[in-house]
């Protein structure tokens, strides 16, 4: 059970840090295999994904300094779009941090625009946990 939880935490963490990883499939598979209680799996995935977003926020705090570097994971145009979105819709746009394509850049933009950490953490945790609860509800229909 512990290795399943550690693996789920890892893929959930990576999925939030701009790497193309699908944590929803991992969560669904572990629910199907009944490796641990569903609530524990959801909690583990939520924690990993939220902490991965914290990495994005921290990168965003320093992004202005190295946004043009070749190794930086977000291209300047995507960072600018996410920043513009964040400026337009404000901190509440972090409730979309669960969404594919726009979610990760939004968490980076929150760091660039120096969103307060506790506000960021609360909104992102709500969004990420809500998504995993929905995935779990759908996955349990097939168990």
C-alpha positions as CSV (number, residue, x, y, z in Angstrom):
1,X,0.0,0.0,0.0
2,X,2.8,2.5,0.9
3,X,4.5,2.1,-2.4
4,X,1.2,2.8,-4.2
5,X,0.7,5.9,-2.2
6,X,4.3,7.1,-2.7
7,X,4.0,6.5,-6.5
8,X,0.7,8.4,-6.6
9,X,2.2,11.3,-4.7
10,X,5.1,11.4,-7.1
11,X,3.1,11.4,-10.3
12,X,0.6,13.9,-8.8
13,X,3.5,16.1,-7.8
14,X,5.1,15.9,-11.3
15,X,1.8,16.5,-13.0
16,X,1.6,19.9,-11.4
17,X,5.1,21.0,-12.2
18,X,4.8,21.5,-15.9
19,X,5.7,17.9,-16.8
20,X,3.3,16.1,-19.1
21,X,2.1,13.4,-16.6
22,X,-1.4,12.2,-16.1
23,X,-2.1,11.7,-12.4
24,X,-5.8,11.1,-12.9
25,X,-5.0,7.8,-14.6
26,X,-2.8,6.8,-11.7
27,X,-5.5,7.6,-9.2
28,X,-8.2,5.8,-11.2
29,X,-6.0,2.7,-11.6
30,X,-5.2,2.5,-7.9
31,X,-8.9,2.9,-7.0
32,X,-9.7,0.1,-9.5
33,X,-7.0,-2.1,-8.0
34,X,-8.3,-1.2,-4.5
35,X,-4.7,-0.6,-3.2
36,X,-5.8,1.7,-0.4
37,X,-9.0,3.4,0.8
38,X,-10.3,5.9,-1.8
39,X,-10.2,8.8,0.7
40,X,-6.5,8.2,1.4
41,X,-5.8,8.0,-2.4
42,X,-7.6,11.3,-3.0
43,X,-5.8,12.9,-0.1
44,X,-2.4,11.7,-1.3
45,X,-3.0,12.8,-4.9
46,X,-4.3,16.2,-3.7
47,X,-1.3,16.8,-1.5
48,X,1.2,15.8,-4.2
49,X,-0.5,18.0,-6.8
50,X,-0.9,21.0,-4.5
51,X,2.8,20.8,-3.5
52,X,3.8,20.6,-7.1
53,X,1.9,23.8,-7.7
54,X,3.8,25.4,-4.9
55,X,7.0,24.7,-6.9
56,X,5.4,26.6,-9.8
57,X,4.5,29.5,-7.5
58,X,8.1,29.6,-6.2
59,X,9.5,29.4,-9.7
60,X,7.2,32.3,-10.6
61,X,8.6,34.4,-7.9
62,X,12.0,34.3,-9.7
63,X,10.6,33.9,-13.3
64,X,11.2,37.5,-14.3
65,X,14.9,36.9,-13.9
66,X,15.2,33.8,-16.1
67,X,12.1,33.6,-18.2
68,X,14.1,33.9,-21.4
69,X,16.5,31.1,-20.5
70,X,16.3,28.1,-22.8
71,X,16.0,25.6,-19.9
72,X,13.0,27.5,-18.3
73,X,9.9,25.2,-18.8
74,X,7.5,28.0,-19.8
75,X,8.0,30.0,-23.0
76,X,7.7,33.8,-22.5
77,X,4.6,34.0,-24.6
78,X,2.7,31.4,-22.5
79,X,3.9,33.1,-19.3
80,X,2.7,36.4,-20.6
81,X,-0.8,34.9,-21.5
82,X,-1.1,33.3,-18.1
83,X,0.0,36.5,-16.4
84,X,-2.6,38.5,-18.4
85,X,-5.3,36.0,-17.5
86,X,-4.3,36.3,-13.8
87,X,-4.3,40.1,-13.9
88,X,-7.7,40.1,-15.6
89,X,-9.5,37.5,-13.3
90,X,-7.4,37.8,-10.2
91,X,-6.7,35.3,-7.5
92,X,-10.0,33.5,-8.1
93,X,-8.6,32.2,-11.4
94,X,-6.5,29.8,-9.2
95,X,-9.7,27.8,-8.9
96,X,-8.9,26.8,-12.5
97,X,-5.5,25.5,-11.5
98,X,-6.8,21.9,-11.9
99,X,-7.5,22.5,-15.6
100,X,-5.2,21.0,-18.3
101,X,-3.1,23.4,-20.3
102,X,-3.9,26.6,-18.4
103,X,-3.7,25.4,-14.8
104,X,0.1,25.1,-14.4
105,X,0.9,28.4,-16.1
106,X,-1.7,30.1,-13.8
107,X,0.1,28.8,-10.7
108,X,3.4,30.2,-12.2
109,X,1.7,33.5,-12.9
110,X,0.5,33.7,-9.3
111,X,4.1,33.6,-8.2
112,X,5.2,36.2,-10.8
113,X,2.5,38.5,-9.6
114,X,3.5,37.8,-6.0
115,X,0.2,36.4,-4.8
116,X,0.2,35.8,-1.0
117,X,1.3,32.3,-0.3
118,X,-1.6,31.3,2.0
119,X,-4.2,32.6,-0.4
120,X,-2.5,30.7,-3.2
121,X,-2.2,27.5,-1.2
122,X,-5.9,27.6,-0.1
123,X,-7.4,28.2,-3.6
124,X,-5.1,25.7,-5.3
125,X,-5.7,23.0,-2.7
126,X,-9.5,23.5,-3.1
127,X,-9.3,23.2,-6.9
128,X,-6.9,20.2,-6.9
129,X,-8.8,18.3,-4.3
130,X,-12.2,19.0,-6.0
131,X,-10.8,17.6,-9.2
132,X,-9.5,14.4,-7.5
133,X,-12.8,13.9,-5.7
134,X,-14.6,14.1,-9.1
135,X,-12.1,11.6,-10.6
136,X,-12.6,9.3,-7.7
137,X,-16.4,9.5,-7.9
138,X,-16.1,8.6,-11.6
139,X,-13.6,5.8,-11.0
140,X,-15.6,4.2,-8.3
141,X,-18.4,3.7,-10.8
142,X,-16.2,1.0,-12.5
143,X,-15.0,-0.8,-9.4
